[in-house]
Amino acid sequence: MAIEMLAKRIIPCLDCDLQVPNGRVVKGVEFKQIRYAGDPVELATRYYEDGADEIVFLDITASHERRETMTHVIEATTENVFVPICVGGGIRKPEDYVKMLKAGADKCSTNTAAIKNPELINEASDLVGSQACVVAIDAKRRYIDNPRESDERFIIEVDDGYCWYECSIYGGREFTGIDAVKWAMECQDRGAGEILLTSMDRDGTKMGYDIPLTRTMSENLDIPVIASGGVGEPEHIYEAFTDGKADAALAASIFHFNEYPVPVVKEYLRSRGVPIRL
């Protein structure tokens, strides 16, 4: 089937702290322990030149401090970067999508605002199209003793037992009680065009993506799933595409600190038979 040959996407993610002039890219471990990684425009330009398929900018200060988003960073980036750009953080109303797209972004990602007001997904997708509406889901494992004890949760078997996944908001600072898989299915029904799925348990650990979560999402959705959280080496990305059935893989540390540059990752994937744009 032709659909199986769609090229998988490699997406560097720039977590941006905009509390300093021009912003700075940072990286945390399990949403904490922040480390400085570079200038957002310079890093984005490097990734574009390296062959990244897309670039995600997340304003990690916007939701928490209720600040406006990064229009100036996007405008500066798109002068020299010509791959799709997705912007998240501080996207709270349909007009925010329009503002970011006018600045040069191709997509907008929202987490907190969508959970607090699910109608935002419907409104935004009607206004700018599903292809520009990404819903980010930050999910954390919640273990249970008996997989039959809950009809309300989407229970997933993992290496060390059974769990469901809870959605968090405000950059992992607050939990919602919402089941991540069920929420993703609702987002799809409301018009989301893509799910950016981050495992909070794996984020920054370099232990690999949460494959059971990624696979379950991919198997229960028709829209693309971007795997995020935990990549430490190219094999982890291969696993996300094969075992996890993800459409795209997002990474930060391995690219920011030049551990495995984008061309190295892509060549590795190509050598293992993954359809990829070189």
DRENKOLDREN-129469 format. One record per residue: residue number from 0; residue in three letters; x, y, z of N, C-alpha, C in turn. Coordinates in steps of 0.2 Angstrom, whole numbers, plus 5000, padded with zeros to 4 digits. Example, Ala and Ser with C-alpha at 12.3 -4.5 7.8 and 13.67 -1.06 7.14 Angstrom:
<rs>
<r 0 "ALA" <5066 4972 5039> <5062 4978 5039> <5066 4984 5039>>
<r 1 "SER" <5064 4989 5035> <5068 4995 5036> <5064 5000 5039>>
</rs>
This chain:
<rs>
<r 0 "MET" <5004 4994 5000> <5000 5000 5000> <5004 5006 5000>>
<r 1 "ALA" <5002 5011 4996> <5006 5017 4996> <5007 5021 5002>>
<r 2 "ILE" <5002 5021 5006> <5002 5024 5013> <5008 5022 5017>>
<r 3 "GLU" <5010 5016 5016> <5015 5014 5020> <5022 5017 5019>>
<r 4 "MET" <5022 5020 5013> <5029 5022 5010> <5029 5030 5011>>
<r 5 "LEU" <5024 5033 5015> <5025 5040 5016> <5031 5041 5020>>
<r 6 "ALA" <5035 5046 5019> <5041 5047 5022> <5040 5049 5029>>
<r 7 "LYS" <5044 5046 5034> <5044 5048 5041> <5048 5055 5042>>
<r 8 "ARG" <5045 5058 5047> <5048 5065 5048> <5053 5065 5054>>
<r 9 "ILE" <5058 5069 5053> <5063 5070 5059> <5062 5078 5061>>
<r 10 "ILE" <5060 5079 5067> <5058 5086 5069> <5062 5088 5075>>
<r 11 "PRO" <5067 5092 5075> <5070 5095 5081> <5065 5100 5084>>
<r 12 "CYS" <5066 5100 5091> <5061 5104 5095> <5065 5109 5099>>
<r 13 "LEU" <5063 5115 5098> <5067 5120 5102> <5062 5123 5108>>
<r 14 "ASP" <5064 5121 5114> <5060 5124 5120> <5063 5130 5121>>
<r 15 "CYS" <5059 5136 5120> <5062 5142 5121> <5060 5146 5127>>
<r 16 "ASP" <5065 5149 5130> <5064 5153 5136> <5064 5160 5134>>
<r 17 "LEU" <5059 5164 5134> <5059 5171 5131> <5059 5176 5136>>
<r 18 "GLN" <5062 5174 5142> <5063 5179 5147> <5069 5183 5146>>
<r 19 "VAL" <5073 5181 5141> <5079 5185 5139> <5078 5188 5132>>
<r 20 "PRO" <5082 5193 5131> <5081 5196 5124> <5083 5191 5118>>
<r 21 "ASN" <5078 5191 5113> <5079 5186 5108> <5078 5179 5109>>
<r 22 "GLY" <5077 5177 5116> <5075 5171 5118> <5082 5166 5118>>
<r 23 "ARG" <5081 5161 5122> <5086 5156 5122> <5083 5149 5122>>
<r 24 "VAL" <5086 5144 5119> <5084 5137 5119> <5086 5133 5125>>
<r 25 "VAL" <5082 5130 5129> <5084 5126 5135> <5082 5119 5134>>
<r 26 "LYS" <5084 5114 5138> <5082 5107 5138> <5082 5105 5145>>
<r 27 "GLY" <5076 5102 5147> <5076 5099 5154> <5075 5091 5154>>
<r 28 "VAL" <5075 5089 5160> <5075 5081 5161> <5068 5080 5165>>
<r 29 "GLU" <5064 5076 5162> <5057 5075 5165> <5054 5082 5167>>
<r 30 "PHE" <5054 5087 5162> <5051 5093 5163> <5054 5098 5168>>
<r 31 "LYS" <5060 5096 5171> <5064 5100 5176> <5071 5100 5174>>
<r 32 "GLN" <5075 5102 5179> <5083 5103 5178> <5085 5106 5171>>
<r 33 "ILE" <5083 5112 5170> <5084 5116 5164> <5092 5117 5162>>
<r 34 "ARG" <5093 5116 5156> <5100 5117 5153> <5100 5121 5147>>
<r 35 "TYR" <5104 5126 5147> <5105 5131 5141> <5107 5127 5135>>
<r 36 "ALA" <5104 5128 5129> <5106 5125 5123> <5108 5129 5117>>
<r 37 "GLY" <5106 5135 5117> <5108 5140 5111> <5103 5145 5109>>
<r 38 "ASP" <5104 5148 5104> <5100 5154 5101> <5095 5150 5096>>
<r 39 "PRO" <5088 5152 5097> <5083 5149 5093> <5084 5150 5086>>
<r 40 "VAL" <5085 5156 5083> <5086 5157 5076> <5092 5153 5073>>
<r 41 "GLU" <5097 5154 5077> <5103 5150 5075> <5102 5143 5074>>
<r 42 "LEU" <5099 5140 5079> <5098 5132 5080> <5094 5130 5074>>
<r 43 "ALA" <5088 5134 5073> <5083 5132 5068> <5086 5133 5061>>
<r 44 "THR" <5091 5137 5060> <5094 5138 5053> <5099 5132 5052>>
<r 45 "ARG" <5102 5130 5058> <5107 5124 5057> <5103 5118 5055>>
<r 46 "TYR" <5097 5117 5059> <5093 5111 5058> <5090 5111 5050>>
<r 47 "TYR" <5088 5117 5048> <5086 5117 5041> <5091 5115 5036>>
<r 48 "GLU" <5097 5118 5037> <5103 5116 5033> <5105 5109 5033>>
<r 49 "ASP" <5104 5106 5039> <5105 5099 5040> <5100 5094 5037>>
<r 50 "GLY" <5094 5097 5035> <5089 5092 5032> <5084 5091 5037>>
<r 51 "ALA" <5082 5094 5042> <5076 5093 5046> <5070 5094 5042>>
<r 52 "ASP" <5065 5089 5043> <5059 5090 5039> <5054 5095 5042>>
<r 53 "GLU" <5055 5097 5048> <5050 5102 5051> <5054 5104 5057>>
<r 54 "ILE" <5052 5110 5060> <5055 5112 5066> <5049 5114 5071>>
<r 55 "VAL" <5049 5113 5077> <5044 5115 5082> <5048 5119 5087>>
<r 56 "PHE" <5044 5125 5088> <5046 5130 5093> <5041 5130 5099>>
<r 57 "LEU" <5043 5128 5105> <5038 5129 5111> <5041 5134 5115>>
<r 58 "ASP" <5036 5139 5116> <5038 5144 5121> <5036 5141 5128>>
<r 59 "ILE" <5041 5139 5132> <5039 5135 5138> <5038 5140 5144>>
<r 60 "THR" <5038 5147 5143> <5036 5152 5148> <5029 5154 5147>>
<r 61 "ALA" <5027 5153 5141> <5020 5157 5139> <5014 5155 5143>>
<r 62 "SER" <5013 5148 5144> <5007 5146 5147> <5008 5147 5155>>
<r 63 "HIS" <5014 5146 5157> <5015 5147 5164> <5014 5154 5167>>
<r 64 "GLU" <5017 5159 5163> <5017 5166 5165> <5012 5170 5161>>
<r 65 "ARG" <5008 5167 5157> <5002 5170 5153> <5005 5175 5149>>
<r 66 "ARG" <5011 5174 5146> <5014 5179 5141> <5012 5178 5134>>
<r 67 "GLU" <5013 5183 5130> <5012 5182 5123> <5017 5178 5120>>
<r 68 "THR" <5016 5175 5114> <5021 5171 5111> <5026 5174 5107>>
<r 69 "MET" <5029 5170 5103> <5036 5172 5100> <5036 5174 5093>>
<r 70 "THR" <5032 5179 5091> <5031 5181 5084> <5038 5184 5082>>
<r 71 "HIS" <5042 5187 5086> <5048 5190 5083> <5053 5184 5081>>
<r 72 "VAL" <5053 5179 5085> <5058 5173 5084> <5056 5170 5077>>
<r 73 "ILE" <5049 5169 5076> <5047 5166 5070> <5048 5170 5064>>
<r 74 "GLU" <5047 5176 5064> <5048 5181 5059> <5056 5181 5057>>
<r 75 "ALA" <5060 5181 5062> <5067 5181 5060> <5069 5174 5058>>
<r 76 "THR" <5066 5168 5060> <5068 5162 5058> <5066 5161 5050>>
<r 77 "THR" <5060 5163 5049> <5058 5161 5042> <5061 5165 5036>>
<r 78 "GLU" <5065 5170 5038> <5069 5173 5033> <5074 5169 5030>>
<r 79 "ASN" <5076 5163 5033> <5081 5159 5031> <5079 5151 5031>>
<r 80 "VAL" <5074 5150 5034> <5072 5143 5035> <5066 5141 5031>>
<r 81 "PHE" <5066 5136 5027> <5060 5135 5022> <5058 5128 5023>>
<r 82 "VAL" <5057 5126 5029> <5053 5119 5031> <5047 5121 5035>>
<r 83 "PRO" <5042 5117 5036> <5037 5119 5040> <5039 5120 5047>>
<r 84 "ILE" <5036 5125 5050> <5037 5127 5057> <5031 5127 5061>>
<r 85 "CYS" <5031 5124 5067> <5025 5123 5071> <5027 5127 5078>>
<r 86 "VAL" <5022 5131 5080> <5023 5135 5086> <5019 5133 5091>>
<r 87 "GLY" <5021 5132 5098> <5017 5131 5103> <5019 5135 5109>>
<r 88 "GLY" <5014 5136 5114> <5015 5140 5120> <5012 5146 5119>>
<r 89 "GLY" <5007 5147 5123> <5003 5154 5123> <4998 5154 5118>>
<r 90 "ILE" <4996 5149 5114> <4991 5149 5109> <4985 5147 5113>>
<r 91 "ARG" <4980 5152 5113> <4974 5152 5118> <4968 5153 5114>>
<r 92 "LYS" <4968 5156 5109> <4962 5158 5105> <4963 5158 5098>>
<r 93 "PRO" <4958 5157 5094> <4959 5157 5086> <4963 5162 5083>>
<r 94 "GLU" <4963 5168 5086> <4967 5174 5083> <4974 5173 5084>>
<r 95 "ASP" <4976 5169 5089> <4983 5167 5090> <4986 5163 5085>>
<r 96 "TYR" <4982 5158 5082> <4984 5154 5076> <4985 5159 5070>>
<r 97 "VAL" <4980 5163 5069> <4981 5168 5063> <4987 5172 5064>>
<r 98 "LYS" <4989 5175 5070> <4995 5179 5071> <5001 5175 5070>>
<r 99 "MET" <5001 5169 5072> <5007 5165 5071> <5008 5163 5064>>
<r 100 "LEU" <5003 5161 5060> <5003 5159 5053> <5005 5166 5049>>
<r 101 "LYS" <5003 5171 5051> <5005 5177 5048> <5013 5179 5049>>
<r 102 "ALA" <5015 5177 5055> <5022 5178 5056> <5027 5173 5052>>
<r 103 "GLY" <5024 5168 5049> <5027 5163 5045> <5027 5156 5047>>
<r 104 "ALA" <5024 5155 5053> <5023 5148 5055> <5018 5144 5050>>
<r 105 "ASP" <5018 5137 5050> <5014 5133 5046> <5008 5130 5050>>
<r 106 "LYS" <5010 5129 5057> <5005 5125 5061> <5006 5129 5068>>
<r 107 "CYS" <5001 5128 5072> <5001 5130 5079> <4999 5124 5084>>
<r 108 "SER" <5003 5123 5089> <5001 5118 5094> <4999 5121 5101>>
<r 109 "THR" <4994 5117 5103> <4991 5120 5110> <4990 5114 5114>>
<r 110 "ASN" <4991 5115 5121> <4989 5109 5125> <4984 5112 5131>>
<r 111 "THR" <4987 5116 5135> <4983 5119 5141> <4976 5122 5138>>
<r 112 "ALA" <4977 5126 5133> <4971 5130 5131> <4965 5125 5128>>
<r 113 "ALA" <4968 5120 5125> <4963 5115 5122> <4959 5111 5127>>
<r 114 "ILE" <4963 5109 5132> <4960 5105 5138> <4955 5110 5142>>
<r 115 "LYS" <4957 5116 5143> <4952 5120 5147> <4946 5123 5142>>
<r 116 "ASN" <4947 5123 5136> <4942 5125 5131> <4942 5121 5125>>
<r 117 "PRO" <4940 5114 5125> <4940 5110 5119> <4937 5113 5113>>
<r 118 "GLU" <4932 5118 5113> <4929 5121 5108> <4935 5125 5104>>
<r 119 "LEU" <4940 5126 5107> <4946 5130 5103> <4948 5126 5097>>
<r 120 "ILE" <4948 5119 5098> <4950 5115 5092> <4946 5116 5086>>
<r 121 "ASN" <4939 5115 5088> <4934 5116 5082> <4935 5123 5079>>
<r 122 "GLU" <4935 5128 5083> <4935 5135 5080> <4942 5136 5076>>
<r 123 "ALA" <4947 5134 5079> <4954 5135 5075> <4954 5131 5069>>
<r 124 "SER" <4952 5125 5069> <4952 5121 5063> <4947 5123 5058>>
<r 125 "ASP" <4942 5126 5060> <4937 5129 5055> <4940 5135 5052>>
<r 126 "LEU" <4944 5139 5056> <4947 5145 5054> <4953 5145 5049>>
<r 127 "VAL" <4958 5140 5052> <4964 5140 5048> <4965 5133 5045>>
<r 128 "GLY" <4961 5128 5046> <4962 5121 5043> <4965 5117 5048>>
<r 129 "SER" <4963 5110 5048> <4965 5105 5052> <4973 5104 5052>>
<r 130 "GLN" <4976 5105 5045> <4983 5104 5044> <4987 5109 5049>>
<r 131 "ALA" <4984 5115 5051> <4988 5119 5055> <4986 5119 5062>>
<r 132 "CYS" <4982 5114 5064> <4980 5113 5071> <4983 5107 5074>>
<r 133 "VAL" <4988 5108 5078> <4992 5102 5082> <4989 5102 5089>>
<r 134 "VAL" <4988 5097 5092> <4986 5096 5099> <4992 5093 5102>>
<r 135 "ALA" <4995 5096 5107> <5001 5093 5111> <4998 5090 5117>>
<r 136 "ILE" <5000 5084 5118> <4998 5080 5124> <5004 5078 5128>>
<r 137 "ASP" <5004 5080 5134> <5010 5078 5139> <5007 5073 5144>>
<r 138 "ALA" <5009 5067 5143> <5006 5061 5146> <5010 5058 5151>>
<r 139 "LYS" <5008 5056 5157> <5012 5053 5162> <5008 5046 5164>>
<r 140 "ARG" <5012 5041 5165> <5010 5035 5167> <5006 5035 5174>>
<r 141 "ARG" <5001 5031 5175> <4997 5030 5181> <4996 5023 5182>>
<r 142 "TYR" <5000 5020 5186> <4999 5012 5187> <4993 5010 5190>>
<r 143 "ILE" <4991 5004 5188> <4985 5001 5192> <4986 4994 5193>>
<r 144 "ASP" <4983 4991 5198> <4984 4984 5200> <4980 4979 5196>>
<r 145 "ASN" <4974 4981 5194> <4970 4977 5190> <4967 4980 5184>>
<r 146 "PRO" <4969 4978 5178> <4968 4981 5172> <4960 4981 5170>>
<r 147 "ARG" <4956 4977 5174> <4949 4977 5173> <4945 4982 5178>>
<r 148 "GLU" <4949 4986 5182> <4946 4989 5187> <4943 4996 5185>>
<r 149 "SER" <4945 4998 5179> <4942 5004 5177> <4939 5004 5170>>
<r 150 "ASP" <4933 5006 5169> <4930 5006 5162> <4931 5013 5159>>
<r 151 "GLU" <4933 5018 5163> <4934 5025 5161> <4940 5026 5158>>
<r 152 "ARG" <4945 5022 5159> <4952 5023 5157> <4954 5019 5151>>
<r 153 "PHE" <4959 5021 5147> <4962 5017 5142> <4968 5014 5145>>
<r 154 "ILE" <4967 5007 5147> <4972 5004 5150> <4977 5001 5145>>
<r 155 "ILE" <4984 5002 5146> <4989 4999 5142> <4994 4995 5146>>
<r 156 "GLU" <4996 4989 5143> <5001 4985 5146> <5008 4987 5144>>
<r 157 "VAL" <5012 4988 5149> <5019 4990 5149> <5023 4985 5152>>
<r 158 "ASP" <5030 4986 5151> <5034 4981 5154> <5034 4979 5161>>
<r 159 "ASP" <5032 4984 5165> <5031 4983 5172> <5024 4983 5175>>
<r 160 "GLY" <5019 4981 5171> <5012 4981 5173> <5007 4984 5169>>
<r 161 "TYR" <5002 4987 5172> <4997 4991 5168> <4996 4998 5170>>
<r 162 "CYS" <4995 5002 5165> <4994 5009 5167> <4989 5012 5162>>
<r 163 "TRP" <4987 5018 5165> <4984 5023 5160> <4988 5029 5160>>
<r 164 "TYR" <4987 5034 5155> <4991 5040 5155> <4987 5046 5156>>
<r 165 "GLU" <4989 5050 5161> <4986 5056 5163> <4988 5062 5159>>
<r 166 "CYS" <4984 5066 5157> <4986 5073 5153> <4988 5078 5158>>
<r 167 "SER" <4994 5081 5157> <4995 5087 5161> <4995 5094 5157>>
<r 168 "ILE" <4995 5099 5161> <4994 5106 5158> <4999 5110 5161>>
<r 169 "TYR" <5000 5116 5159> <5005 5121 5161> <5012 5118 5162>>
<r 170 "GLY" <5014 5115 5156> <5021 5113 5156> <5022 5107 5161>>
<r 171 "GLY" <5017 5103 5163> <5018 5098 5167> <5017 5100 5175>>
<r 172 "ARG" <5015 5106 5176> <5014 5108 5183> <5008 5106 5186>>
<r 173 "GLU" <5003 5104 5182> <4996 5103 5184> <4993 5097 5181>>
<r 174 "PHE" <4990 5092 5184> <4987 5086 5181> <4980 5087 5181>>
<r 175 "THR" <4977 5083 5176> <4970 5085 5175> <4965 5079 5176>>
<r 176 "GLY" <4967 5073 5177> <4963 5067 5178> <4960 5065 5171>>
<r 177 "ILE" <4962 5068 5165> <4960 5066 5159> <4964 5061 5156>>
<r 178 "ASP" <4961 5056 5153> <4965 5050 5150> <4967 5052 5143>>
<r 179 "ALA" <4974 5052 5142> <4977 5054 5136> <4975 5051 5130>>
<r 180 "VAL" <4974 5045 5129> <4972 5042 5123> <4965 5044 5121>>
<r 181 "LYS" <4960 5044 5126> <4953 5046 5125> <4953 5054 5123>>
<r 182 "TRP" <4957 5057 5126> <4958 5065 5124> <4960 5065 5117>>
<r 183 "ALA" <4965 5062 5115> <4968 5062 5108> <4962 5060 5103>>
<r 184 "MET" <4958 5055 5105> <4953 5053 5100> <4947 5059 5100>>
<r 185 "GLU" <4946 5062 5105> <4941 5068 5105> <4944 5074 5101>>
<r 186 "CYS" <4951 5075 5102> <4954 5080 5098> <4953 5079 5090>>
<r 187 "GLN" <4954 5073 5088> <4954 5071 5081> <4947 5072 5079>>
<r 188 "ASP" <4942 5071 5083> <4935 5072 5081> <4933 5079 5081>>
<r 189 "ARG" <4937 5083 5085> <4935 5090 5085> <4939 5094 5079>>
<r 190 "GLY" <4943 5091 5075> <4947 5094 5070> <4954 5095 5070>>
<r 191 "ALA" <4957 5092 5075> <4965 5092 5076> <4968 5088 5070>>
<r 192 "GLY" <4973 5091 5067> <4976 5088 5061> <4982 5083 5063>>
<r 193 "GLU" <4984 5084 5070> <4990 5080 5072> <4991 5080 5079>>
<r 194 "ILE" <4994 5075 5082> <4995 5075 5089> <5002 5075 5091>>
<r 195 "LEU" <5005 5079 5095> <5012 5079 5097> <5012 5076 5104>>
<r 196 "LEU" <5014 5070 5104> <5013 5066 5110> <5020 5065 5114>>
<r 197 "THR" <5020 5068 5120> <5026 5068 5124> <5025 5064 5130>>
<r 198 "SER" <5030 5059 5131> <5030 5055 5137> <5033 5059 5143>>
<r 199 "MET" <5030 5061 5148> <5033 5065 5154> <5038 5060 5157>>
<r 200 "ASP" <5037 5054 5157> <5041 5049 5161> <5048 5048 5157>>
<r 201 "ARG" <5048 5049 5151> <5054 5048 5147> <5057 5054 5145>>
<r 202 "ASP" <5054 5060 5146> <5057 5066 5143> <5064 5068 5146>>
<r 203 "GLY" <5069 5069 5142> <5075 5070 5143> <5080 5065 5146>>
<r 204 "THR" <5077 5059 5147> <5080 5053 5150> <5085 5050 5146>>
<r 205 "LYS" <5084 5050 5139> <5088 5047 5134> <5087 5039 5134>>
<r 206 "MET" <5081 5037 5137> <5080 5030 5138> <5076 5027 5132>>
<r 207 "GLY" <5074 5032 5127> <5069 5030 5122> <5062 5032 5123>>
<r 208 "TYR" <5059 5032 5118> <5052 5034 5118> <5047 5029 5122>>
<r 209 "ASP" <5042 5031 5124> <5037 5027 5127> <5033 5023 5122>>
<r 210 "ILE" <5036 5017 5120> <5033 5014 5114> <5026 5012 5115>>
<r 211 "PRO" <5024 5009 5121> <5017 5006 5122> <5012 5012 5121>>
<r 212 "LEU" <5014 5018 5124> <5009 5024 5123> <5009 5026 5116>>
<r 213 "THR" <5015 5027 5112> <5015 5029 5105> <5011 5024 5101>>
<r 214 "ARG" <5012 5018 5102> <5009 5013 5097> <5001 5013 5099>>
<r 215 "THR" <4999 5014 5105> <4992 5014 5106> <4989 5020 5103>>
<r 216 "MET" <4992 5026 5104> <4989 5032 5100> <4989 5031 5093>>
<r 217 "SER" <4994 5028 5090> <4995 5028 5083> <4989 5023 5080>>
<r 218 "GLU" <4988 5018 5084> <4983 5013 5082> <4976 5015 5083>>
<r 219 "ASN" <4975 5020 5087> <4968 5022 5088> <4966 5029 5085>>
<r 220 "LEU" <4971 5031 5081> <4970 5038 5078> <4971 5037 5070>>
<r 221 "ASP" <4968 5041 5066> <4969 5042 5059> <4973 5047 5057>>
<r 222 "ILE" <4974 5052 5062> <4978 5058 5061> <4986 5056 5063>>
<r 223 "PRO" <4991 5060 5060> <4998 5058 5062> <4999 5059 5069>>
<r 224 "VAL" <5004 5055 5072> <5006 5055 5079> <5014 5057 5079>>
<r 225 "ILE" <5016 5062 5082> <5023 5064 5083> <5025 5061 5090>>
<r 226 "ALA" <5030 5057 5089> <5033 5054 5096> <5038 5059 5099>>
<r 227 "SER" <5037 5060 5105> <5042 5065 5109> <5043 5062 5116>>
<r 228 "GLY" <5049 5064 5118> <5051 5062 5125> <5055 5056 5126>>
<r 229 "GLY" <5062 5057 5126> <5066 5051 5128> <5071 5049 5124>>
<r 230 "VAL" <5072 5052 5118> <5076 5049 5113> <5084 5051 5115>>
<r 231 "GLY" <5088 5045 5114> <5095 5046 5116> <5100 5044 5111>>
<r 232 "GLU" <5097 5040 5106> <5101 5038 5100> <5097 5036 5094>>
<r 233 "PRO" <5099 5036 5088> <5095 5035 5082> <5091 5028 5083>>
<r 234 "GLU" <5093 5023 5086> <5089 5017 5086> <5082 5019 5090>>
<r 235 "HIS" <5082 5023 5094> <5076 5025 5098> <5071 5028 5093>>
<r 236 "ILE" <5073 5032 5088> <5069 5034 5083> <5066 5029 5078>>
<r 237 "TYR" <5071 5024 5077> <5069 5018 5073> <5063 5015 5076>>
<r 238 "GLU" <5064 5014 5083> <5059 5010 5086> <5052 5014 5086>>
<r 239 "ALA" <5052 5020 5087> <5046 5024 5087> <5043 5023 5080>>
<r 240 "PHE" <5046 5023 5075> <5043 5022 5068> <5041 5015 5067>>
<r 241 "THR" <5044 5010 5069> <5043 5003 5068> <5038 5000 5073>>
<r 242 "ASP" <5041 5000 5080> <5036 4997 5085> <5031 5002 5087>>
<r 243 "GLY" <5033 5008 5087> <5028 5013 5089> <5023 5016 5084>>
<r 244 "LYS" <5024 5014 5078> <5020 5016 5072> <5019 5024 5072>>
<r 245 "ALA" <5024 5028 5074> <5023 5035 5074> <5024 5037 5067>>
<r 246 "ASP" <5022 5043 5065> <5023 5046 5059> <5029 5051 5058>>
<r 247 "ALA" <5030 5053 5064> <5036 5058 5065> <5039 5057 5072>>
<r 248 "ALA" <5045 5059 5072> <5049 5059 5078> <5052 5065 5080>>
<r 249 "LEU" <5051 5068 5086> <5053 5074 5088> <5059 5073 5093>>
<r 250 "ALA" <5064 5077 5093> <5070 5076 5098> <5073 5083 5099>>
<r 251 "ALA" <5077 5083 5104> <5080 5090 5106> <5087 5089 5108>>
<r 252 "SER" <5088 5085 5114> <5095 5085 5116> <5100 5082 5111>>
<r 253 "ILE" <5098 5077 5108> <5103 5074 5103> <5105 5078 5097>>
<r 254 "PHE" <5101 5083 5096> <5102 5088 5090> <5106 5094 5093>>
<r 255 "HIS" <5103 5097 5099> <5106 5103 5101> <5113 5102 5103>>
<r 256 "PHE" <5115 5097 5106> <5122 5096 5109> <5126 5092 5104>>
<r 257 "ASN" <5123 5091 5098> <5127 5088 5092> <5129 5081 5093>>
<r 258 "GLU" <5125 5077 5098> <5127 5070 5099> <5126 5066 5093>>
<r 259 "TYR" <5120 5067 5090> <5118 5064 5083> <5115 5069 5079>>
<r 260 "PRO" <5119 5072 5074> <5116 5077 5070> <5110 5074 5065>>
<r 261 "VAL" <5106 5078 5063> <5101 5076 5059> <5103 5072 5053>>
<r 262 "PRO" <5108 5073 5049> <5110 5069 5044> <5112 5062 5046>>
<r 263 "VAL" <5115 5062 5052> <5117 5055 5054> <5111 5051 5056>>
<r 264 "VAL" <5106 5054 5059> <5100 5050 5061> <5097 5048 5054>>
<r 265 "LYS" <5096 5052 5049> <5093 5050 5043> <5096 5045 5040>>
<r 266 "GLU" <5103 5045 5039> <5107 5040 5036> <5106 5033 5039>>
<r 267 "TYR" <5106 5033 5046> <5105 5027 5050> <5098 5024 5048>>
<r 268 "LEU" <5093 5028 5048> <5086 5026 5047> <5085 5023 5040>>
<r 269 "ARG" <5088 5027 5035> <5088 5025 5028> <5091 5018 5027>>
<r 270 "SER" <5097 5017 5031> <5101 5010 5031> <5097 5005 5034>>
<r 271 "ARG" <5092 5006 5038> <5087 5001 5041> <5081 5001 5037>>
<r 272 "GLY" <5080 5004 5032> <5074 5003 5027> <5068 5008 5029>>
<r 273 "VAL" <5069 5013 5033> <5064 5017 5035> <5063 5022 5029>>
<r 274 "PRO" <5057 5024 5026> <5057 5029 5021> <5058 5036 5024>>
<r 275 "ILE" <5063 5039 5021> <5065 5045 5024> <5067 5050 5019>>
<r 276 "ARG" <5066 5057 5020> <5069 5061 5015> <5076 5063 5017>>
<r 277 "LEU" <5081 5062 5012> <5088 5063 5013> <5089 5070 5011>>
</rs>
